[in-house]
Amino acid sequence: MKGVVFNILEEMVLDQYNMQTWNNILQELELEGVYTAGQSYPDEQLFLLVETISEKTGIEMTTLVGAFGEFMFTRLAQKYPIFLESESTLKHFLMSIHDAIHIEVSKLYENPHLPHFAYEELSDEELLMRYTSPRKLCILAEGLIRGAAKYYDQDIELSHPVCMHKGSDHCDLIVRFL
Ligand code: ZN
């Protein structure tokens, strides 16, 4: 995972808690906590951090990961506005994610764990996003979609009827534009 994701996680803890909490977490995990935005760090380190934040704050993992996704979208939009400039609506943006991820990431490094999104427009108001990734970070994806909806000021209903965590080989995320 890119250092920028770790930076944003730190920002979230500072934003919602304080420096002391972040430092306690680093200390407990014996991590230095210095992350360069463009550099890659082991995923396991991010998962450990999130788990420890959950323990320290008493916030359930799913809630925390979802909230992190939402927070991350807002921060990424501030840091890299260029990604969003070309898309005028939430739906167009969501439909551009698959290609954007693959183009941007392949520029930087080869990554066998890239998430894959397939799309189906169920109706004018409903978009099905089929997510497959060995990382199974569908809850993070949910949070990112909610963050994007907020950015585009678009009310949505999000459902997740099929899930890799319930034995399926993919997740179906259905976004309903209200
Ligand atoms: Zn899922």
Residues whose N, C-alpha, C, O or C-beta is under 5 A from the ligand:
A	BS01	ZN	C138 V162 C163 M164 H165 C171
